[in-house]
Amino acid sequence: MDKLKEVICDLTNSSINIDDRPWTIEQLREWLGISRSHAYNLNRSGGLPKCCRVGRRIVYTKQAIEEWLAQQQAA
């Protein structure tokens, strides 16, 4: 979990822009630099932003990602 916090700090201090389209779990995991299985485990345990399902897809809104990043920085 410490590695994830380190990645989050690096990402929040970078100039990466999250566009307004919902992100899939695959896009979020690639952006965070974590494995597929780790992303799904974090999602199940509540370690990722609040998500919603669109059919079989797990998606995250820009707002949910930004709020989650802010919470991770505060922790």
Summary of the structure (lengths in Angstrom):
residues: 75
radius of gyration: 11.6
end to end distance: 12.0
largest distance: 33.4
contacts: 176
relative contact order: 0.21
helix: 56%
strand: 12%
